[in-house]
Amino acid sequence: MPNADKIASSVDRLAEFFTNQRDGQFIVDFADRLEEITRAVQQHRKGGKLVVSISLSPLKKTADALSIRDTIKATVPEAEQPESLFFANDDGELGIEHPSQRRIPGVERRPRASDVGIDPTTDLRQAAAQATADLRAQGHDVEVTVGPPASADPDLPPGAVVDHGDDEPERPRVVGE
């Protein structure tokens, strides 16, 4: 193992090199990529990789000068994308229903937000209100509630069940109060 003086001298030389490489931008880029990979590894619980490559080339017209290039390559873990199930018909068209599956008379598939014209980029509350109104207009008996869970309210005990009764519309009450 190297002694403490050797380590300190090496750290000083490397610090000088890395802070001068690309006028200090190298060390900023390196730190940013390292933090990006660290966050992704923690979030997705998968491994990541950071590879630094330093290339040195002599300058043709100056004997003592070197051109130094660095490359920082990061392999950042990503979340797995959910899969969708589709069926292909004889014409190669894709659909969500099996082409040879017979329908049961009187049974319809449940409507989805896209069936009633919901734009997924719309505000969630607005989309819920629109979906509720559209589904009711189609004769469906629905109720949609959008909001934080009751446990998100700091005044309520964890896991509290909230009854939004008509007696006090301004204040939800905890069941069992």
N, C-alpha and C positions, 0 to 999 in steps of 0.2 A: 504494500500500500504506500502511495506517495506521502511524503511528509507535508506538514501544514504549510511550510514556506513555498513548496513547489505548487501546492494547490492554490494558494493565494496569488502567486505570480501568474498561474494559468488563468485564473478567474479574471484578473486585471487585464491580461492581453485579449482574452475573448470578449470581455465587456467593451473594450476599446474598439475592437473589430466590428462587433455587432451593432454598436451604437453609431458607427460611421458608415456602415454598409447602407447604401442608398439614402444617405443623409439621415439615418435613424429610422427610416420607414420600414426596414427589414424587421427590426425588433417590435414595432407596432403591429405589423402584419402577423408576425409569429405569435405574439400574445393574443391577438384577436382570434386567430384560427384555433389556438389551443383552448381558449375559453369556449368557442363555438362547439368544438368536439366534446369538451367536458360536459357542457349542458346537454348535448344530444345523447351522450352515453348515459348520463343520469336519468334523462327522461325516457329513453327507449330501452334501457337495460341491455344494450348491445355494445360490442366493442367498436372502437374507432382507431384511426391511425393518423399520425402526423409525420411526414417525411420531409426533411430539409436537405437540399442538395446544394453544394457550393462548388462552382466550376471556376477554375483559374486558367487564364490564357495569357501568354506573353504578348505584349504590344510589339508590333513589327518595327517601329521606328525608335523605340526607347528601350534600351536593354534592361534597365532595372525596374520598369513598370509592368504591372500585371492588371489585366482586366478581370474583375471578379463578378460573377453573376450568381444569384441565388434563386432557388425555386422552392416554394413551400407548397407541398401537396397534401391535402387533407382528405381523408376518407371519413365522412361524417355518417353515423348510423341514422337511418330514417325509420319512421313508423311503417309498419306493414299496411298496405292499402287493403281495404275490405274487398272481398270478391263478390261478384254478382252472378246469379245463375240465369242463363238464357237457354232457350231451345231453338234449334234450327229447323226450318221446314224444308220441303223438297226443293224450293227455289233459292235456298241459302239465306233467307231472311231470318233475322233473330227476333224472338219474342219471349215474354215471360211465362207464357202458357204453353204446355206441351201440345204440339200440333195434332196429335192423334188422341188426346184426352177428350173424352166426351163430357159435355156439361150436364149437370143435374138440373132438371127443370125446376125453376123457382129459386135457385140458389145463385146469387151474384157474388162476384169478388168484392171485397171491401174497397171503397174508393180511397185513392191516395191524394195527397195535396196537389200533385201535378194534374190529376183528373179534374180539379175544380179551379185550375188556373193560378195556383200559388207560384209566385216568383221566389226562388230560394234566397235571393239577395234582399228580399223585403224584410223589414223589421219583424222580429218574431211575434211581438204582440199584435202588430197589424196583420200579419199572416194568420195568426190564430183566430182573430176576430173575423177576418175574411173567410177563412175555411169554415168556421162555425156557421156563419150566415149562409154561405153557399150550400153546405151540406143540409142545413135545415130547410132551405128552399127546395132541395131535391127530395125532401120527405124523410131525411135521416134524423133520428133523435140523438143529438150529441151535446156534450158540454166540454169545453176546452178551458183549462186554467193555465196561465203562464205566470210564473213568479218564482222567487227564491223559496227553498224549502223552509219550513217553520223553524228548523234548528239554526237557520242563518240569522234569526232575530235575536240580538243580544239580550233582550228582556225576557226571553222564554228559556225554559230549561232544555238541555239537549234532548232530542228525540220527541219533543212535545208535539202532540196532535192538535191542530188548530181548527176550531169550528168557526167559520165565518157566518155566524147567525145574523138574522135580520134585526135582532134586538139592539145591537150596537154596531152599526155598519162602519164606524170610524176605527174601531179597535177590535181585532180578532180576539177571541177568548180561548184560553187553554182548556181542553176538555178535562173535567175534574176540578175546575176552579170553584 
